[in-house]
Amino acid sequence: MRIIAITTFSPSRNVLSSFGYQCIKGFLKIPEVREVVVLGDKIFQGDEILKNEKVVVDRCWEPNSLLNLIAIVYKVICYSPDIVWVNFQYTLFGPSFLSAFLGLFSIPLLRLMGYPVVTVLHNYYGAIDISKLGIRRDKIIKCLMKILDPIIMWAIVGSNKIFVMTKEYLCDLKNRYPFANVEFAEQDLWDVPGYRQVNHNTKNILTFGYFGTYKKLEPLLDVFPKIQVAFPISKLIIAGQSHPQTPNYLDNVLLQYSATTGVLYKGYIQNNDLDKLFWDANVVVLTNSVVTGSSTVLRFASCFGRGIITPSVDEYDGLDEGLWGVKKYIEGDREQLLENILTVLSSTDLQMSLSQKNYKQAVLGEGLFISAHGKVFRELISARQKNI
């Protein structure tokens, strides 16, 4: 089978590029797959990092372009795939509202043209409190989404299959759109390496992601000096970049806290460097006001065996602390955040316990996401052949 994948793609640094890269690697393990054509976002420097005779990378669209819909549909016609796979979230085609809105209509258009479409839906506004996202002009966006959300969801639920990675999304979509073919798939794309124990000679705190909207650094930077008093060797490691909606956030916040010592900014982390980043940490800390989908950071913490401190919101709130290596605090409560960090850093036994729980969860779920896709791909191709 030939699969076309519409996604941002590493070494691009746009949202979902790392996820798309891992998915393509996974699809190559499906025996029936003879070729994967990646219709990716344009990048202006850097070589392709996935070199495989079964992979064609065609970078045919760019963020914020109003021509992406035309470019994508044209390329799909040229390559004539058996399956079209879409790695979708609202800002896939850039933070510009109009380009994002136009781009998603590639899904129903390709369906009307007879191509089977499988969509991975990372987020949708119907299940998110927009006021917590930290988006500029959130009141305007909220009003617009009330009008446009039915149109957007009509476009998305037209997919032959929709995969979601949180059970909350599954329940919500099934209730709202009972005709949609929605399935839950555990996010387990990253390879699980051999277990590496926490280094108890360090006191390193790692935070990771796209910062500036619903994921802020100020809570951590405010409490970090108090952590340094208790543990002078402690370091706060910040990895990632500013969210596309707040492009200058990191520059401004790091300048604001420039007098704070012990802060290391690592920038954007490529896939090959993730293991060392997480292995160097004693604990991973997040300060989200909301979780817009399945948490990639939680999956990283699991694969690399590190405990994680999370706000008690959305997906994190539903995690069983008996099974997962998590400690929760009330979102926005700096004192409780500080207390949790100090508790974990003070106890080598607790660090080990959290680490081992998360690693066990990663091992238990390994391979399920790709096997679910392989099953759907085979079913859709079989159904299509019967209709010919």
C-alpha positions as CSV (number, residue, x, y, z in Angstrom):
1,M,0.0,0.0,0.0
2,R,1.0,3.6,-0.6
3,I,0.3,6.1,2.1
4,I,0.3,9.8,1.8
5,A,1.0,11.6,5.1
6,I,0.0,15.2,5.5
7,T,2.0,16.6,8.4
8,T,4.7,18.9,9.6
9,F,7.8,16.8,9.5
10,S,11.3,16.9,11.2
11,P,13.7,18.6,11.0
12,S,10.9,21.2,10.8
13,R,10.3,22.8,14.2
14,N,6.6,23.5,13.6
15,V,4.0,21.9,15.8
16,L,3.5,18.1,15.5
17,S,6.7,17.7,13.4
18,S,8.3,15.3,15.8
19,F,5.0,13.4,16.2
20,G,4.7,13.1,12.4
21,Y,8.3,11.9,12.1
22,Q,7.6,9.1,14.7
23,C,4.4,8.1,12.9
24,I,6.2,7.7,9.6
25,K,8.9,5.5,11.2
26,G,6.1,3.4,12.7
27,F,4.2,3.0,9.4
28,L,7.3,1.6,7.8
29,K,7.0,-1.3,10.2
30,I,3.6,-2.3,8.8
31,P,4.4,-5.2,6.4
32,E,1.9,-4.1,3.7
33,V,3.4,-0.6,3.4
34,R,5.5,-0.3,0.3
35,E,5.8,3.5,0.2
36,V,5.1,6.5,2.4
37,V,4.9,9.9,0.7
38,V,5.2,12.8,3.2
39,L,3.5,16.0,2.1
40,G,5.4,18.1,4.6
41,D,5.9,21.8,5.5
42,K,8.6,23.7,3.7
43,I,11.9,24.3,5.6
44,F,14.7,26.5,4.4
45,Q,17.6,24.8,6.1
46,G,18.7,21.4,7.2
47,D,18.8,18.0,5.5
48,E,16.1,15.4,5.7
49,I,16.7,13.2,8.7
50,L,14.6,10.2,7.7
51,K,16.3,8.5,4.8
52,N,14.6,5.3,3.7
53,E,14.0,3.8,0.3
54,K,10.3,3.6,1.1
55,V,10.0,7.2,2.1
56,V,9.4,10.2,-0.2
57,V,9.4,13.6,1.4
58,D,7.7,16.3,-0.7
59,R,7.6,19.6,1.1
60,C,4.9,21.2,-0.9
61,W,3.1,23.6,1.6
62,E,4.1,26.3,4.0
63,P,2.6,27.7,7.2
64,N,0.1,30.6,6.8
65,S,-0.2,30.2,3.0
66,L,-3.7,30.4,1.6
67,L,-2.6,28.1,-1.2
68,N,-2.0,25.0,0.9
69,L,-5.3,23.4,0.1
70,I,-4.6,23.6,-3.6
71,A,-1.0,22.4,-3.2
72,I,-2.0,19.4,-1.1
73,V,-4.9,18.2,-3.3
74,Y,-2.7,18.5,-6.4
75,K,0.0,16.4,-4.9
76,V,-2.4,13.7,-3.7
77,I,-3.7,13.4,-7.3
78,C,-0.2,13.1,-8.6
79,Y,0.8,10.3,-6.2
80,S,-2.5,8.5,-6.3
81,P,-2.3,6.9,-2.8
82,D,-4.2,4.0,-1.3
83,I,-4.6,5.9,2.0
84,V,-4.4,9.6,3.0
85,W,-3.3,10.1,6.6
86,V,-3.6,13.5,8.3
87,N,-1.7,14.6,11.4
88,F,-4.1,17.3,12.4
89,Q,-4.5,20.1,15.0
90,Y,-5.9,23.6,14.5
91,T,-2.5,25.3,14.0
92,L,-1.1,22.6,11.7
93,F,-1.1,25.0,8.7
94,G,0.1,27.9,10.8
95,P,-1.2,30.2,13.5
96,S,-3.1,32.3,10.9
97,F,-6.8,31.6,11.5
98,L,-7.7,31.8,7.8
99,S,-4.9,29.5,6.6
100,A,-5.7,27.0,9.3
101,F,-9.4,27.1,8.5
102,L,-8.8,26.6,4.7
103,G,-6.2,23.9,5.2
104,L,-8.5,21.5,7.1
105,F,-10.9,21.3,4.2
106,S,-8.4,19.1,2.4
107,I,-10.0,16.3,4.5
108,P,-13.6,16.5,3.1
109,L,-12.4,17.4,-0.4
110,L,-10.1,14.3,-0.6
111,R,-13.0,12.2,0.7
112,L,-15.3,13.5,-2.0
113,M,-12.6,12.6,-4.5
114,G,-12.7,9.0,-3.3
115,Y,-9.5,8.8,-1.2
116,P,-9.8,7.0,2.2
117,V,-8.8,9.5,4.8
118,V,-7.5,8.6,8.3
119,T,-7.1,11.6,10.7
120,V,-5.3,11.8,14.0
121,L,-7.1,14.6,15.9
122,H,-4.9,16.2,18.5
123,N,-7.3,18.8,19.8
124,Y,-10.6,20.4,19.1
125,Y,-12.1,23.5,20.7
126,G,-15.4,21.8,21.6
127,A,-13.6,20.0,24.5
128,I,-11.3,22.9,25.5
129,D,-11.9,25.9,27.7
130,I,-10.6,28.6,25.3
131,S,-10.3,31.2,28.1
132,K,-7.5,29.1,29.6
133,L,-5.5,28.8,26.4
134,G,-3.7,32.1,26.8
135,I,-4.5,33.1,23.2
136,R,-4.6,36.7,22.3
137,R,-8.1,38.0,21.6
138,D,-9.5,34.9,23.2
139,K,-13.0,36.5,23.5
140,I,-13.1,37.1,19.7
141,I,-11.8,33.6,19.0
142,K,-14.4,32.2,21.4
143,C,-17.2,34.0,19.5
144,L,-15.8,32.9,16.1
145,M,-15.5,29.3,17.2
146,K,-19.2,29.1,18.2
147,I,-20.1,30.0,14.7
148,L,-17.3,28.0,12.9
149,D,-16.9,24.9,15.1
150,P,-19.9,23.0,13.5
151,I,-18.3,23.7,10.1
152,I,-14.8,22.6,11.2
153,M,-16.1,19.5,12.9
154,W,-18.2,18.6,9.8
155,A,-14.9,18.7,7.8
156,I,-13.0,16.5,10.3
157,V,-15.7,13.9,11.1
158,G,-15.9,13.2,7.4
159,S,-12.8,11.2,7.7
160,N,-13.1,7.4,7.3
161,K,-11.5,7.0,10.7
162,I,-10.5,9.5,13.4
163,F,-8.0,8.5,16.0
164,V,-7.9,10.4,19.3
165,M,-5.4,9.9,22.1
166,T,-7.5,10.8,25.1
167,K,-10.6,8.9,26.3
168,E,-12.3,12.2,27.2
169,Y,-12.1,13.2,23.5
170,L,-13.5,9.8,22.5
171,C,-16.5,10.1,24.7
172,D,-17.2,13.8,23.8
173,L,-17.0,13.1,20.0
174,K,-19.2,10.0,20.2
175,N,-21.8,12.0,22.1
176,R,-21.7,15.0,19.7
177,Y,-21.2,13.1,16.5
178,P,-22.5,9.6,16.8
179,F,-22.1,9.0,13.1
180,A,-18.4,9.6,13.2
181,N,-16.0,6.7,13.1
182,V,-13.8,7.6,16.2
183,E,-11.3,5.3,17.9
184,F,-9.0,5.8,20.9
185,A,-5.4,4.9,20.4
186,E,-2.7,5.2,23.1
187,Q,0.1,7.5,22.2
188,D,3.1,5.3,22.4
189,L,5.1,6.2,19.4
190,W,8.5,6.8,20.9
191,D,10.8,3.8,21.2
192,V,11.3,2.7,24.8
193,P,15.0,2.4,25.5
194,G,16.6,0.4,28.2
195,Y,15.9,1.7,31.7
196,R,18.4,4.2,33.2
197,Q,18.3,5.0,36.8
198,V,17.9,8.6,38.2
199,N,21.2,10.2,39.0
200,H,20.9,11.0,42.7
201,N,24.0,13.2,42.6
202,T,22.1,15.9,40.8
203,K,18.9,18.0,41.5
204,N,17.8,18.8,38.0
205,I,14.3,20.0,37.2
206,L,13.2,19.7,33.5
207,T,10.3,21.5,31.8
208,F,9.5,21.0,28.2
209,G,7.2,22.2,25.4
210,Y,5.8,25.2,23.5
211,F,5.6,28.1,26.0
212,G,3.7,31.3,26.3
213,T,0.0,30.4,25.9
214,Y,-1.4,27.7,28.3
215,K,2.1,26.6,29.3
216,K,3.9,29.4,31.3
217,L,7.3,29.5,32.8
218,E,6.7,32.2,35.4
219,P,5.4,29.8,38.1
220,L,8.6,27.7,38.0
221,L,10.9,30.7,37.7
222,D,9.2,32.3,40.7
223,V,9.7,29.3,43.0
224,F,13.1,28.2,41.7
225,P,15.1,30.6,44.0
226,K,13.5,28.9,47.0
227,I,14.5,25.5,45.6
228,Q,18.1,26.7,45.3
229,V,18.1,27.6,49.0
230,A,17.2,24.0,49.9
231,F,19.4,22.5,47.1
232,P,22.2,24.9,46.0
233,I,23.3,22.5,43.2
234,S,19.8,22.5,41.6
235,K,19.3,23.4,38.0
236,L,16.2,24.4,36.1
237,I,16.4,23.0,32.5
238,I,14.0,24.7,30.0
239,A,13.7,22.8,26.7
240,G,11.5,23.9,23.8
241,Q,10.5,27.1,22.2
242,S,7.8,29.9,22.1
243,H,4.4,28.9,21.0
244,P,3.5,30.2,17.5
245,Q,0.8,32.4,19.0
246,T,3.4,34.1,21.3
247,P,6.6,34.2,19.3
248,N,8.6,36.5,21.6
249,Y,7.5,34.9,24.9
250,L,10.8,33.0,25.7
251,D,13.0,36.0,24.9
252,N,11.0,38.3,27.1
253,V,10.6,35.9,30.1
254,L,14.2,34.9,30.2
255,L,15.2,38.6,30.1
256,Q,12.8,39.3,32.9
257,Y,14.4,36.5,35.0
258,S,17.9,37.1,33.9
259,A,19.2,37.5,37.5
260,T,18.0,34.0,38.4
261,T,21.0,31.7,38.4
262,G,21.0,28.0,37.7
263,V,18.6,28.3,34.7
264,L,19.7,26.4,31.5
265,Y,17.8,27.1,28.3
266,K,18.3,24.2,25.8
267,G,16.1,25.5,22.9
268,Y,14.4,23.2,20.5
269,I,15.3,19.5,21.0
270,Q,15.6,17.2,18.1
271,N,14.4,13.6,18.4
272,N,17.9,12.1,18.7
273,D,18.7,14.3,21.8
274,L,15.5,13.6,23.8
275,D,17.0,10.6,25.7
276,K,19.9,12.6,27.3
277,L,17.6,15.5,28.0
278,F,15.3,13.4,30.1
279,W,17.9,11.1,31.6
280,D,19.7,14.2,33.0
281,A,16.5,15.2,34.9
282,N,15.6,14.1,38.4
283,V,12.0,15.2,37.8
284,V,9.9,16.7,35.0
285,V,7.6,19.6,36.0
286,L,4.7,21.1,34.0
287,T,2.6,24.2,34.6
288,N,-0.2,23.9,32.1
289,S,-3.5,25.7,32.7
290,V,-5.1,23.2,30.3
291,V,-4.1,20.1,28.4
292,T,-5.3,20.4,24.7
293,G,-4.9,16.7,23.9
294,S,-2.7,13.7,24.7
295,S,0.4,14.9,26.6
296,T,3.6,14.2,24.7
297,V,5.7,15.3,27.7
298,L,4.0,12.6,29.8
299,R,4.9,10.0,27.1
300,F,8.5,11.2,27.1
301,A,8.7,11.0,30.9
302,S,7.4,7.5,30.6
303,C,9.7,6.3,27.9
304,F,12.8,7.7,29.6
305,G,11.7,6.7,33.1
306,R,11.3,10.0,34.9
307,G,8.7,11.1,37.4
308,I,6.5,14.1,36.5
309,I,4.8,16.8,38.6
310,T,1.7,18.0,36.9
311,P,-1.2,20.4,37.6
312,S,-4.5,18.7,38.3
313,V,-6.2,19.5,35.0
314,D,-7.7,17.5,32.2
315,E,-5.7,14.4,31.2
316,Y,-3.3,14.7,34.2
317,D,-6.2,14.9,36.7
318,G,-7.4,11.4,35.5
319,L,-4.1,9.7,36.0
320,D,-4.1,7.0,38.7
321,E,-1.1,7.8,41.0
322,G,-1.0,4.2,41.9
323,L,-0.1,3.3,38.3
324,W,1.7,6.5,37.0
325,G,4.7,8.2,38.4
326,V,3.0,11.6,38.9
327,K,2.5,14.0,41.7
328,K,-0.3,16.6,41.3
329,Y,-0.8,20.1,42.5
330,I,-3.6,22.6,42.2
331,E,-3.2,24.5,38.9
332,G,-1.7,28.0,39.6
333,D,-0.9,27.2,43.3
334,R,2.8,28.1,43.5
335,E,3.2,27.0,47.1
336,Q,1.9,23.5,46.4
337,L,4.1,23.4,43.3
338,L,7.1,24.3,45.4
339,E,6.2,21.8,48.1
340,N,5.9,19.0,45.5
341,I,9.2,19.8,43.9
342,L,11.0,19.9,47.2
343,T,9.4,16.6,48.3
344,V,10.6,14.8,45.2
345,L,14.1,16.3,45.2
346,S,14.4,15.4,48.9
347,S,13.7,11.7,48.5
348,T,15.8,9.4,46.3
349,D,13.4,6.6,47.0
350,L,10.5,8.7,45.7
351,Q,12.4,9.7,42.6
352,M,13.0,6.0,41.9
353,S,9.4,5.0,42.5
354,L,8.0,7.6,40.2
355,S,10.6,6.8,37.6
356,Q,9.9,3.0,37.6
357,K,6.1,3.5,37.5
358,N,6.2,5.7,34.4
359,Y,8.7,3.4,32.7
360,K,6.4,0.4,33.3
361,Q,3.5,2.3,31.7
362,A,5.6,3.0,28.6
363,V,6.6,-0.7,28.2
364,L,3.0,-1.9,28.7
365,G,1.6,0.3,25.9
366,E,4.4,0.0,23.3
367,G,3.3,-0.6,19.7
368,L,-0.4,-0.2,20.1
369,F,-0.7,3.1,18.2
370,I,0.8,1.7,15.0
371,S,-0.9,-1.7,15.1
372,A,-4.3,0.2,15.4
373,H,-3.4,2.1,12.2
374,G,-2.2,-1.0,10.4
375,K,-5.6,-2.7,11.1
376,V,-7.6,0.4,9.8
377,F,-5.4,0.8,6.7
378,R,-6.0,-2.9,5.7
379,E,-9.8,-2.6,6.3
380,L,-10.1,0.6,4.3
381,I,-8.1,-0.8,1.3
382,S,-10.1,-4.0,1.4
383,A,-13.4,-2.1,1.4
384,R,-12.2,0.1,-1.4
385,Q,-11.2,-2.9,-3.6
386,K,-14.6,-4.4,-3.1
387,N,-16.3,-1.3,-4.3
388,I,-14.2,-1.0,-7.5
